[in-house]
Amino acid sequence: MTKSLIMDIKSIKALQEELSTLIGVSGHEDDVSNFILELIEKEKLADKAWIDPLGNVLAIKNGTNGKDRILVATLESGYTYKVLKLRN
C-alpha cells in the first residue's frame, strides 16, 4: 500500500499560511521551490526529487500497478494545474 498524505484542516491551514509568507514573485520562486522540495523529502512523497537548473521541482514516485501517471503543477500563478495520464 502506498503512503497517503492525510491532513486535517488545521494542518492544511498551517501549510497554507507558511507558503503564503514565502517570496515567490515571478522569476524569484526559489523560496517556494525549496519549501516544496523539503516537504517532498520530509514526507517521503517521492523516490527521488530535485530542482533543475530552471528552478522547477521535479519528483519521481515509482508506481506498483504498471500504470504510468504524471502530475504537472506550476509555482506560477495564472496557470491551470493539471493531472495528466500517460498512455503506455
N, C-alpha and C positions, 0 to 999 in steps of 0.2 A: 504494500500500500504506500502511495506517495504521501509525503508530508503536506499537510494543509496549513495554510496561514489563516488561522481563525482569530479575528479581532473583535473585541466588544466595542461599543460606541465610544467609550472613554478612551480606549487605545487609538481608535481611528482619529478622534478629535485631537489627541496629543500629537500624533504623527502629522496631521494637517497643520497644526499650529507651529510645529517645528519646521516643517517645509516652508511655511509662509514667511518665516524670519530669514530665510536664506536669500542671498543675492543671486538672481537668475535672469537678469535682463539679457536681451538678445546679444549674442556674441560673448557673454560672460557668465555662462552656466556652470562653471567649474564647481562651485559650492554645491549645486544641486546634483550634478553628476557624481561627485564624491560621496554625497549623502546616500544616493541611491545605490551606488556600488557597495558601500559599507553595510547598508541594510540587507542587500542580497547576500553578502558574505556572512554577516552575523546570523541571519535567519536560515542560512544554508538553503537558499531558494534556487540555487543553480549549481551545477557541477563545475562550471568554470565561468568567471566573469571578469571583465576588464574594460578599460576606457581606451578607445582607439585614438589615433593622432588628431582626429577632428573633434574629439570630445564626446563622442557617442558612447553610451554604456551598452555593452554587448554581454549577453549571458547565454550559456548553453545548459540546458537541462535534458539529460538523456532520458528518453522515453522507455517504456517497458512493453507496450502493446503493439509495436510495429507500425504505428501511425505517426507521421511527422506533423508537427504543429509549429507555428511561429507566431510570436506576439510582437507586434510592432507598435511602439509608442514614441511620442516625441516630448522633449522637455520644452519645446517652443509652444507658446500659446497660439491659438488660431488654427491649429491643425486638428483633424479628427483622429481620435485614437482608433485603431483598427486591430482586429484579430483576424489573421489570415490562415486559412488551412492549406497546407501544401499537399499537392497530389503526388503520389508515388509514380 
